């Protein structure tokens, strides 16, 4: 996929995709450094979720949660979206941007 200016991307096959950013309220009591895996674990613990409960809520494998939190793998966008939904937060908070 090739990016072009103005919030657009050219996908294979000539499809033009337009995108914009969403403003989602941040999690008020959590601040994280710039490492998403640390933020995921910190928010999970603040919510009181075990890794197994969190994996179930996010609809991902328990081993995936363990690998993410250990820094052994990088999450895909789909996984990040599932994690954010399970933690009732937004992607910026997971990325340590807020």
Biopython code that builds the backbone (N, CA, C, O; Angstrom):
import numpy as np
from Bio.PDB.StructureBuilder import StructureBuilder

atoms = [
    (1, "UNK", "N", (0.839, -1.160, 0.000)),
    (1, "UNK", "CA", (0.000, 0.000, 0.000)),
    (1, "UNK", "C", (0.891, 1.232, 0.000)),
    (1, "UNK", "O", (1.801, 1.335, 0.823)),
    (2, "UNK", "N", (0.648, 2.146, -0.891)),
    (2, "UNK", "CA", (1.423, 3.376, -0.971)),
    (2, "UNK", "C", (0.642, 4.514, -0.332)),
    (2, "UNK", "O", (-0.549, 4.684, -0.591)),
    (3, "UNK", "N", (1.324, 5.293, 0.506)),
    (3, "UNK", "CA", (0.681, 6.447, 1.128)),
    (3, "UNK", "C", (0.786, 7.647, 0.209)),
    (3, "UNK", "O", (1.792, 7.833, -0.476)),
    (4, "UNK", "N", (-0.237, 8.441, 0.201)),
    (4, "UNK", "CA", (-0.193, 9.720, -0.492)),
    (4, "UNK", "C", (-0.580, 10.795, 0.510)),
    (4, "UNK", "O", (-1.026, 10.477, 1.612)),
    (5, "UNK", "N", (-0.420, 12.035, 0.152)),
    (5, "UNK", "CA", (-0.708, 13.114, 1.091)),
    (5, "UNK", "C", (-2.202, 13.263, 1.308)),
    (5, "UNK", "O", (-3.017, 12.811, 0.504)),
    (6, "UNK", "N", (-2.542, 13.913, 2.424)),
    (6, "UNK", "CA", (-3.940, 14.246, 2.679)),
    (6, "UNK", "C", (-4.781, 13.129, 3.257)),
    (6, "UNK", "O", (-5.990, 13.109, 3.031)),
    (7, "UNK", "N", (-4.193, 12.192, 3.997)),
    (7, "UNK", "CA", (-4.984, 11.160, 4.632)),
    (7, "UNK", "C", (-5.547, 10.140, 3.672)),
    (7, "UNK", "O", (-6.661, 9.653, 3.866)),
    (8, "UNK", "N", (-4.800, 9.813, 2.646)),
    (8, "UNK", "CA", (-5.226, 8.828, 1.664)),
    (8, "UNK", "C", (-4.126, 7.803, 1.456)),
    (8, "UNK", "O", (-2.953, 8.082, 1.701)),
    (9, "UNK", "N", (-4.506, 6.621, 1.005)),
    (9, "UNK", "CA", (-3.540, 5.580, 0.681)),
    (9, "UNK", "C", (-4.020, 4.850, -0.564)),
    (9, "UNK", "O", (-5.217, 4.631, -0.752)),
    (10, "UNK", "N", (-3.076, 4.483, -1.400)),
    (10, "UNK", "CA", (-3.385, 3.749, -2.623)),
    (10, "UNK", "C", (-3.145, 2.271, -2.347)),
    (10, "UNK", "O", (-2.004, 1.851, -2.155)),
    (11, "UNK", "N", (-4.207, 1.489, -2.326)),
    (11, "UNK", "CA", (-4.115, 0.056, -2.071)),
    (11, "UNK", "C", (-3.855, -0.675, -3.381)),
    (11, "UNK", "O", (-4.080, -0.116, -4.455)),
    (12, "UNK", "N", (-3.382, -1.926, -3.307)),
    (12, "UNK", "CA", (-3.203, -2.709, -4.521)),
    (12, "UNK", "C", (-4.516, -2.799, -5.301)),
    (12, "UNK", "O", (-5.589, -2.923, -4.710)),
    (13, "UNK", "N", (-4.426, -2.736, -6.591)),
    (13, "UNK", "CA", (-5.612, -2.792, -7.432)),
    (13, "UNK", "C", (-6.193, -1.414, -7.709)),
    (13, "UNK", "O", (-7.261, -1.289, -8.309)),
    (14, "UNK", "N", (-5.481, -0.379, -7.268)),
    (14, "UNK", "CA", (-5.915, 0.977, -7.564)),
    (14, "UNK", "C", (-6.999, 1.534, -6.667)),
    (14, "UNK", "O", (-7.552, 2.593, -6.963)),
    (15, "UNK", "N", (-7.322, 0.843, -5.566)),
    (15, "UNK", "CA", (-8.361, 1.328, -4.661)),
    (15, "UNK", "C", (-7.791, 2.457, -3.815)),
    (15, "UNK", "O", (-6.726, 2.311, -3.216)),
    (16, "UNK", "N", (-8.490, 3.570, -3.766)),
    (16, "UNK", "CA", (-8.058, 4.712, -2.970)),
    (16, "UNK", "C", (-8.766, 4.667, -1.624)),
    (16, "UNK", "O", (-9.994, 4.700, -1.557)),
    (17, "UNK", "N", (-7.980, 4.591, -0.553)),
    (17, "UNK", "CA", (-8.524, 4.557, 0.800)),
    (17, "UNK", "C", (-8.340, 5.918, 1.439)),
    (17, "UNK", "O", (-7.264, 6.507, 1.341)),
    (18, "UNK", "N", (-9.362, 6.422, 2.088)),
    (18, "UNK", "CA", (-9.274, 7.681, 2.823)),
    (18, "UNK", "C", (-9.418, 7.367, 4.303)),
    (18, "UNK", "O", (-10.219, 6.520, 4.701)),
    (19, "UNK", "N", (-8.625, 8.067, 5.111)),
    (19, "UNK", "CA", (-8.686, 7.809, 6.539)),
    (19, "UNK", "C", (-8.533, 9.100, 7.307)),
    (19, "UNK", "O", (-8.027, 10.100, 6.799)),
    (20, "UNK", "N", (-8.989, 9.050, 8.553)),
    (20, "UNK", "CA", (-8.844, 10.184, 9.456)),
    (20, "UNK", "C", (-8.605, 9.641, 10.854)),
    (20, "UNK", "O", (-8.809, 8.453, 11.103)),
    (21, "UNK", "N", (-8.182, 10.484, 11.749)),
    (21, "UNK", "CA", (-7.948, 10.054, 13.121)),
    (21, "UNK", "C", (-9.221, 10.218, 13.932)),
    (21, "UNK", "O", (-10.032, 11.105, 13.665)),
    (22, "UNK", "N", (-9.387, 9.360, 14.919)),
    (22, "UNK", "CA", (-10.534, 9.417, 15.804)),
    (22, "UNK", "C", (-10.098, 9.966, 17.152)),
    (22, "UNK", "O", (-8.979, 9.707, 17.595)),
    (23, "UNK", "N", (-10.937, 10.693, 17.782)),
    (23, "UNK", "CA", (-10.660, 11.187, 19.120)),
    (23, "UNK", "C", (-11.460, 10.347, 20.105)),
    (23, "UNK", "O", (-12.690, 10.399, 20.126)),
    (24, "UNK", "N", (-10.758, 9.580, 20.911)),
    (24, "UNK", "CA", (-11.388, 8.695, 21.886)),
    (24, "UNK", "C", (-10.910, 9.124, 23.265)),
    (24, "UNK", "O", (-9.716, 9.361, 23.445)),
    (25, "UNK", "N", (-11.803, 9.231, 24.247)),
    (25, "UNK", "CA", (-11.368, 9.645, 25.574)),
    (25, "UNK", "C", (-10.293, 8.713, 26.130)),
    (25, "UNK", "O", (-10.372, 7.495, 25.972)),
    (26, "UNK", "N", (-9.303, 9.293, 26.773)),
    (26, "UNK", "CA", (-8.215, 8.479, 27.311)),
    (26, "UNK", "C", (-8.579, 7.906, 28.664)),
    (26, "UNK", "O", (-9.540, 8.346, 29.294)),
    (27, "UNK", "N", (-7.821, 6.936, 29.107)),
    (27, "UNK", "CA", (-8.002, 6.326, 30.413)),
    (27, "UNK", "C", (-7.425, 7.296, 31.435)),
    (27, "UNK", "O", (-6.213, 7.512, 31.431)),
    (28, "UNK", "N", (-8.231, 7.889, 32.308)),
    (28, "UNK", "CA", (-7.787, 9.010, 33.119)),
    (28, "UNK", "C", (-6.695, 8.719, 34.149)),
    (28, "UNK", "O", (-5.881, 9.602, 34.421)),
    (29, "UNK", "N", (-6.644, 7.527, 34.727)),
    (29, "UNK", "CA", (-5.687, 7.332, 35.800)),
    (29, "UNK", "C", (-4.431, 6.554, 35.395)),
    (29, "UNK", "O", (-3.624, 6.221, 36.263)),
    (30, "UNK", "N", (-4.243, 6.259, 34.129)),
    (30, "UNK", "CA", (-3.095, 5.479, 33.690)),
    (30, "UNK", "C", (-2.186, 6.340, 32.822)),
    (30, "UNK", "O", (-2.639, 6.937, 31.845)),
    (31, "UNK", "N", (-0.915, 6.405, 33.173)),
    (31, "UNK", "CA", (0.077, 7.021, 32.301)),
    (31, "UNK", "C", (1.175, 5.988, 32.093)),
    (31, "UNK", "O", (1.572, 5.300, 33.034)),
    (32, "UNK", "N", (1.659, 5.880, 30.881)),
    (32, "UNK", "CA", (2.625, 4.845, 30.531)),
    (32, "UNK", "C", (3.782, 5.440, 29.747)),
    (32, "UNK", "O", (3.626, 6.463, 29.080)),
    (33, "UNK", "N", (4.950, 4.798, 29.826)),
    (33, "UNK", "CA", (6.032, 5.186, 28.933)),
    (33, "UNK", "C", (5.693, 4.736, 27.515)),
    (33, "UNK", "O", (4.644, 4.136, 27.283)),
    (34, "UNK", "N", (6.570, 5.022, 26.583)),
    (34, "UNK", "CA", (6.282, 4.791, 25.173)),
    (34, "UNK", "C", (6.271, 3.329, 24.745)),
    (34, "UNK", "O", (6.103, 3.067, 23.553)),
    (35, "UNK", "N", (6.436, 2.384, 25.620)),
    (35, "UNK", "CA", (6.453, 0.966, 25.239)),
    (35, "UNK", "C", (5.060, 0.362, 25.415)),
    (35, "UNK", "O", (4.605, 0.192, 26.546)),
    (36, "UNK", "N", (4.369, 0.034, 24.306)),
    (36, "UNK", "CA", (2.993, -0.465, 24.410)),
    (36, "UNK", "C", (2.834, -1.692, 25.293)),
    (36, "UNK", "O", (1.825, -1.815, 25.988)),
    (37, "UNK", "N", (3.799, -2.603, 25.286)),
    (37, "UNK", "CA", (3.643, -3.814, 26.091)),
    (37, "UNK", "C", (3.574, -3.484, 27.573)),
    (37, "UNK", "O", (2.852, -4.143, 28.321)),
    (38, "UNK", "N", (4.312, -2.476, 28.003)),
    (38, "UNK", "CA", (4.262, -2.071, 29.405)),
    (38, "UNK", "C", (2.899, -1.456, 29.717)),
    (38, "UNK", "O", (2.333, -1.713, 30.779)),
    (39, "UNK", "N", (2.383, -0.665, 28.821)),
    (39, "UNK", "CA", (1.076, -0.034, 29.021)),
    (39, "UNK", "C", (-0.025, -1.081, 29.100)),
    (39, "UNK", "O", (-0.915, -0.983, 29.945)),
    (40, "UNK", "N", (0.027, -2.069, 28.237)),
    (40, "UNK", "CA", (-0.980, -3.134, 28.232)),
    (40, "UNK", "C", (-1.004, -3.814, 29.588)),
    (40, "UNK", "O", (-2.068, -3.985, 30.182)),
    (41, "UNK", "N", (0.155, -4.199, 30.077)),
    (41, "UNK", "CA", (0.227, -4.890, 31.358)),
    (41, "UNK", "C", (-0.209, -3.975, 32.506)),
    (41, "UNK", "O", (-0.935, -4.412, 33.399)),
    (42, "UNK", "N", (0.217, -2.740, 32.492)),
    (42, "UNK", "CA", (-0.124, -1.807, 33.567)),
    (42, "UNK", "C", (-1.627, -1.573, 33.641)),
    (42, "UNK", "O", (-2.202, -1.579, 34.729)),
    (43, "UNK", "N", (-2.263, -1.370, 32.500)),
    (43, "UNK", "CA", (-3.713, -1.153, 32.486)),
    (43, "UNK", "C", (-4.445, -2.432, 32.882)),
    (43, "UNK", "O", (-5.422, -2.386, 33.629)),
    (44, "UNK", "N", (-3.970, -3.576, 32.379)),
    (44, "UNK", "CA", (-4.592, -4.864, 32.739)),
    (44, "UNK", "C", (-4.563, -5.065, 34.243)),
    (44, "UNK", "O", (-5.569, -5.445, 34.843)),
    (45, "UNK", "N", (-3.411, -4.811, 34.853)),
    (45, "UNK", "CA", (-3.284, -4.997, 36.298)),
    (45, "UNK", "C", (-4.160, -3.999, 37.058)),
    (45, "UNK", "O", (-4.751, -4.348, 38.080)),
    (46, "UNK", "N", (-4.247, -2.765, 36.569)),
    (46, "UNK", "CA", (-5.089, -1.759, 37.224)),
    (46, "UNK", "C", (-6.562, -2.163, 37.188)),
    (46, "UNK", "O", (-7.322, -1.831, 38.098)),
    (47, "UNK", "N", (-6.960, -2.872, 36.146)),
    (47, "UNK", "CA", (-8.340, -3.342, 36.031)),
    (47, "UNK", "C", (-8.568, -4.625, 36.825)),
    (47, "UNK", "O", (-9.712, -5.041, 37.013)),
    (48, "UNK", "N", (-7.494, -5.251, 37.289)),
    (48, "UNK", "CA", (-7.618, -6.468, 38.080)),
    (48, "UNK", "C", (-7.812, -7.733, 37.266)),
    (48, "UNK", "O", (-8.280, -8.740, 37.796)),
    (49, "UNK", "N", (-7.460, -7.701, 35.980)),
    (49, "UNK", "CA", (-7.628, -8.871, 35.116)),
    (49, "UNK", "C", (-6.395, -9.765, 35.182)),
    (49, "UNK", "O", (-5.264, -9.282, 35.116)),
    (50, "UNK", "N", (-6.619, -11.054, 35.310)),
    (50, "UNK", "CA", (-5.525, -12.008, 35.139)),
    (50, "UNK", "C", (-5.220, -12.080, 33.639)),
    (50, "UNK", "O", (-6.000, -11.592, 32.821)),
    (51, "UNK", "N", (-4.096, -12.682, 33.285)),
    (51, "UNK", "CA", (-3.780, -12.812, 31.858)),
    (51, "UNK", "C", (-4.819, -13.680, 31.150)),
    (51, "UNK", "O", (-5.151, -13.432, 29.990)),
    (52, "UNK", "N", (-5.324, -14.681, 31.835)),
    (52, "UNK", "CA", (-6.327, -15.558, 31.215)),
    (52, "UNK", "C", (-7.665, -14.837, 30.995)),
    (52, "UNK", "O", (-8.279, -14.971, 29.937)),
    (53, "UNK", "N", (-8.104, -14.083, 31.985)),
    (53, "UNK", "CA", (-9.352, -13.329, 31.838)),
    (53, "UNK", "C", (-9.198, -12.276, 30.745)),
    (53, "UNK", "O", (-10.092, -12.086, 29.921)),
    (54, "UNK", "N", (-8.063, -11.602, 30.749)),
    (54, "UNK", "CA", (-7.803, -10.585, 29.736)),
    (54, "UNK", "C", (-7.794, -11.202, 28.342)),
    (54, "UNK", "O", (-8.391, -10.646, 27.420)),
    (55, "UNK", "N", (-7.132, -12.331, 28.176)),
    (55, "UNK", "CA", (-7.089, -13.009, 26.875)),
    (55, "UNK", "C", (-8.501, -13.381, 26.422)),
    (55, "UNK", "O", (-8.841, -13.232, 25.248)),
    (56, "UNK", "N", (-9.308, -13.860, 27.344)),
    (56, "UNK", "CA", (-10.688, -14.215, 27.016)),
    (56, "UNK", "C", (-11.466, -12.984, 26.583)),
    (56, "UNK", "O", (-12.168, -13.019, 25.572)),
    (57, "UNK", "N", (-11.348, -11.889, 27.341)),
    (57, "UNK", "CA", (-12.065, -10.651, 27.015)),
    (57, "UNK", "C", (-11.638, -10.093, 25.659)),
    (57, "UNK", "O", (-12.455, -9.542, 24.921)),
    (58, "UNK", "N", (-10.333, -10.242, 25.333)),
    (58, "UNK", "CA", (-9.808, -9.719, 24.068)),
    (58, "UNK", "C", (-9.983, -10.701, 22.911)),
    (58, "UNK", "O", (-9.720, -10.358, 21.758)),
    (59, "UNK", "N", (-10.424, -11.915, 23.215)),
    (59, "UNK", "CA", (-10.609, -12.959, 22.202)),
    (59, "UNK", "C", (-9.299, -13.274, 21.481)),
    (59, "UNK", "O", (-9.250, -13.386, 20.256)),
    (60, "UNK", "N", (-8.233, -13.415, 22.284)),
    (60, "UNK", "CA", (-6.927, -13.825, 21.755)),
    (60, "UNK", "C", (-6.380, -14.936, 22.643)),
    (60, "UNK", "O", (-6.886, -15.168, 23.741)),
    (61, "UNK", "N", (-5.360, -15.611, 22.170)),
    (61, "UNK", "CA", (-4.767, -16.711, 22.928)),
    (61, "UNK", "C", (-4.034, -16.196, 24.168)),
    (61, "UNK", "O", (-3.398, -15.142, 24.138)),
    (62, "UNK", "N", (-4.134, -16.952, 25.245)),
    (62, "UNK", "CA", (-3.434, -16.604, 26.481)),
    (62, "UNK", "C", (-1.937, -16.466, 26.237)),
    (62, "UNK", "O", (-1.296, -15.570, 26.788)),
    (63, "UNK", "N", (-1.384, -17.339, 25.422)),
    (63, "UNK", "CA", (0.056, -17.272, 25.126)),
    (63, "UNK", "C", (0.423, -15.976, 24.409)),
    (63, "UNK", "O", (1.535, -15.471, 24.563)),
    (64, "UNK", "N", (-0.509, -15.439, 23.626)),
    (64, "UNK", "CA", (-0.268, -14.160, 22.944)),
    (64, "UNK", "C", (-0.132, -13.035, 23.961)),
    (64, "UNK", "O", (0.758, -12.192, 23.842)),
    (65, "UNK", "N", (-1.003, -13.019, 24.950)),
    (65, "UNK", "CA", (-0.922, -12.005, 26.009)),
    (65, "UNK", "C", (0.418, -12.107, 26.729)),
    (65, "UNK", "O", (1.079, -11.096, 26.967)),
    (66, "UNK", "N", (0.816, -13.331, 27.075)),
    (66, "UNK", "CA", (2.084, -13.515, 27.774)),
    (66, "UNK", "C", (3.263, -13.046, 26.925)),
    (66, "UNK", "O", (4.171, -12.397, 27.444)),
    (67, "UNK", "N", (3.266, -13.360, 25.637)),
    (67, "UNK", "CA", (4.354, -12.946, 24.750)),
    (67, "UNK", "C", (4.382, -11.428, 24.566)),
    (67, "UNK", "O", (5.453, -10.822, 24.533)),
    (68, "UNK", "N", (3.208, -10.820, 24.446)),
    (68, "UNK", "CA", (3.140, -9.375, 24.298)),
    (68, "UNK", "C", (3.693, -8.675, 25.533)),
    (68, "UNK", "O", (4.504, -7.755, 25.426)),
    (69, "UNK", "N", (3.252, -9.112, 26.691)),
    (69, "UNK", "CA", (3.684, -8.475, 27.931)),
    (69, "UNK", "C", (5.158, -8.723, 28.232)),
    (69, "UNK", "O", (5.797, -7.922, 28.915)),
    (70, "UNK", "N", (5.690, -9.813, 27.732)),
    (70, "UNK", "CA", (7.115, -10.111, 27.924)),
    (70, "UNK", "C", (7.977, -9.409, 26.879)),
    (70, "UNK", "O", (9.205, -9.448, 26.959)),
    (71, "UNK", "N", (7.343, -8.770, 25.901)),
    (71, "UNK", "CA", (8.080, -8.092, 24.840)),
    (71, "UNK", "C", (8.645, -9.038, 23.805)),
    (71, "UNK", "O", (9.566, -8.679, 23.070)),
    (72, "UNK", "N", (8.102, -10.249, 23.739)),
    (72, "UNK", "CA", (8.593, -11.262, 22.805)),
    (72, "UNK", "C", (7.926, -11.176, 21.432)),
    (72, "UNK", "O", (8.364, -11.832, 20.487)),
    (73, "UNK", "N", (6.873, -10.374, 21.320)),
    (73, "UNK", "CA", (6.222, -10.193, 20.025)),
    (73, "UNK", "C", (5.614, -8.809, 19.962)),
    (73, "UNK", "O", (5.297, -8.204, 20.987)),
    (74, "UNK", "N", (5.457, -8.317, 18.747)),
    (74, "UNK", "CA", (4.808, -7.032, 18.518)),
    (74, "UNK", "C", (3.390, -7.289, 18.051)),
    (74, "UNK", "O", (3.170, -8.131, 17.181)),
    (75, "UNK", "N", (2.424, -6.577, 18.613)),
    (75, "UNK", "CA", (1.027, -6.823, 18.230)),
    (75, "UNK", "C", (0.687, -6.213, 16.872)),
    (75, "UNK", "O", (1.197, -5.155, 16.504)),
    (76, "UNK", "N", (-0.174, -6.893, 16.145)),
    (76, "UNK", "CA", (-0.706, -6.341, 14.896)),
    (76, "UNK", "C", (-1.763, -5.293, 15.254)),
    (76, "UNK", "O", (-2.158, -5.183, 16.415)),
    (77, "UNK", "N", (-2.210, -4.543, 14.284)),
    (77, "UNK", "CA", (-3.249, -3.544, 14.530)),
    (77, "UNK", "C", (-4.534, -4.212, 15.018)),
    (77, "UNK", "O", (-5.201, -3.691, 15.911)),
    (78, "UNK", "N", (-4.880, -5.352, 14.442)),
    (78, "UNK", "CA", (-6.089, -6.073, 14.861)),
    (78, "UNK", "C", (-5.987, -6.457, 16.328)),
    (78, "UNK", "O", (-6.944, -6.281, 17.083)),
    (79, "UNK", "N", (-4.830, -6.983, 16.742)),
    (79, "UNK", "CA", (-4.627, -7.363, 18.144)),
    (79, "UNK", "C", (-4.706, -6.127, 19.030)),
    (79, "UNK", "O", (-5.339, -6.167, 20.085)),
    (80, "UNK", "N", (-4.073, -5.022, 18.619)),
    (80, "UNK", "CA", (-4.126, -3.795, 19.414)),
    (80, "UNK", "C", (-5.565, -3.315, 19.601)),
    (80, "UNK", "O", (-5.939, -2.884, 20.692)),
    (81, "UNK", "N", (-6.364, -3.389, 18.552)),
    (81, "UNK", "CA", (-7.766, -2.982, 18.659)),
    (81, "UNK", "C", (-8.526, -3.871, 19.636)),
    (81, "UNK", "O", (-9.335, -3.382, 20.424)),
    (82, "UNK", "N", (-8.268, -5.171, 19.587)),
    (82, "UNK", "CA", (-8.913, -6.099, 20.519)),
    (82, "UNK", "C", (-8.479, -5.811, 21.958)),
    (82, "UNK", "O", (-9.294, -5.836, 22.881)),
    (83, "UNK", "N", (-7.188, -5.539, 22.133)),
    (83, "UNK", "CA", (-6.674, -5.244, 23.474)),
    (83, "UNK", "C", (-7.291, -3.960, 24.019)),
    (83, "UNK", "O", (-7.696, -3.901, 25.180)),
    (84, "UNK", "N", (-7.358, -2.941, 23.178)),
    (84, "UNK", "CA", (-7.931, -1.660, 23.612)),
    (84, "UNK", "C", (-9.399, -1.832, 24.002)),
    (84, "UNK", "O", (-9.846, -1.274, 25.004)),
    (85, "UNK", "N", (-10.133, -2.590, 23.228)),
    (85, "UNK", "CA", (-11.544, -2.817, 23.555)),
    (85, "UNK", "C", (-11.685, -3.585, 24.865)),
    (85, "UNK", "O", (-12.525, -3.245, 25.698)),
    (86, "UNK", "N", (-10.870, -4.616, 25.049)),
    (86, "UNK", "CA", (-10.938, -5.416, 26.278)),
    (86, "UNK", "C", (-10.554, -4.592, 27.504)),
    (86, "UNK", "O", (-11.062, -4.829, 28.600)),
    (87, "UNK", "N", (-9.660, -3.629, 27.319)),
    (87, "UNK", "CA", (-9.220, -2.777, 28.424)),
    (87, "UNK", "C", (-10.056, -1.508, 28.557)),
    (87, "UNK", "O", (-9.820, -0.689, 29.445)),
    (88, "UNK", "N", (-11.038, -1.352, 27.662)),
    (88, "UNK", "CA", (-11.913, -0.181, 27.658)),
    (88, "UNK", "C", (-11.096, 1.118, 27.594)),
    (88, "UNK", "O", (-11.322, 2.051, 28.364)),
    (89, "UNK", "N", (-10.149, 1.149, 26.661)),
    (89, "UNK", "CA", (-9.292, 2.315, 26.464)),
    (89, "UNK", "C", (-9.061, 2.529, 24.977)),
    (89, "UNK", "O", (-9.689, 1.865, 24.151)),
    (90, "UNK", "N", (-8.167, 3.448, 24.626)),
    (90, "UNK", "CA", (-7.926, 3.746, 23.221)),
    (90, "UNK", "C", (-6.484, 3.387, 22.844)),
    (90, "UNK", "O", (-5.657, 3.101, 23.709)),
    (91, "UNK", "N", (-6.200, 3.408, 21.545)),
    (91, "UNK", "CA", (-4.888, 3.024, 21.052)),
    (91, "UNK", "C", (-3.783, 3.979, 21.506)),
    (91, "UNK", "O", (-2.656, 3.546, 21.747)),
    (92, "UNK", "N", (-4.089, 5.250, 21.623)),
    (92, "UNK", "CA", (-3.082, 6.205, 22.085)),
    (92, "UNK", "C", (-2.614, 5.887, 23.495)),
    (92, "UNK", "O", (-1.425, 6.006, 23.794)),
    (93, "UNK", "N", (-3.526, 5.488, 24.359)),
    (93, "UNK", "CA", (-3.153, 5.118, 25.723)),
    (93, "UNK", "C", (-2.293, 3.870, 25.709)),
    (93, "UNK", "O", (-1.308, 3.793, 26.443)),
    (94, "UNK", "N", (-2.647, 2.880, 24.880)),
    (94, "UNK", "CA", (-1.834, 1.667, 24.793)),
    (94, "UNK", "C", (-0.430, 1.969, 24.289)),
    (94, "UNK", "O", (0.534, 1.318, 24.692)),
    (95, "UNK", "N", (-0.319, 2.946, 23.416)),
    (95, "UNK", "CA", (0.988, 3.304, 22.856)),
    (95, "UNK", "C", (1.759, 4.275, 23.748)),
    (95, "UNK", "O", (2.882, 4.659, 23.421)),
    (96, "UNK", "N", (1.163, 4.672, 24.872)),
    (96, "UNK", "CA", (1.845, 5.580, 25.784)),
    (96, "UNK", "C", (1.860, 7.013, 25.294)),
    (96, "UNK", "O", (2.697, 7.804, 25.730)),
    (97, "UNK", "N", (0.955, 7.364, 24.401)),
    (97, "UNK", "CA", (0.913, 8.714, 23.837)),
    (97, "UNK", "C", (0.128, 9.691, 24.697)),
    (97, "UNK", "O", (0.228, 10.901, 24.499)),
    (98, "UNK", "N", (-0.642, 9.194, 25.637)),
    (98, "UNK", "CA", (-1.442, 10.072, 26.513)),
    (98, "UNK", "C", (-1.083, 9.800, 27.949)),
    (98, "UNK", "O", (-1.637, 10.426, 28.853)),
]
sb = StructureBuilder()
sb.init_structure("model")
sb.init_model(0)
sb.init_chain("A")
sb.init_seg("    ")
for serial, (resi, resn, name, xyz) in enumerate(atoms, 1):
    if name == "N":
        sb.init_residue(resn, " ", resi, " ")
    sb.init_atom(name, np.array(xyz, "f"), 0.0, 1.0, " ", f" {name:<3s}", serial, name[0])
structure = sb.get_structure()
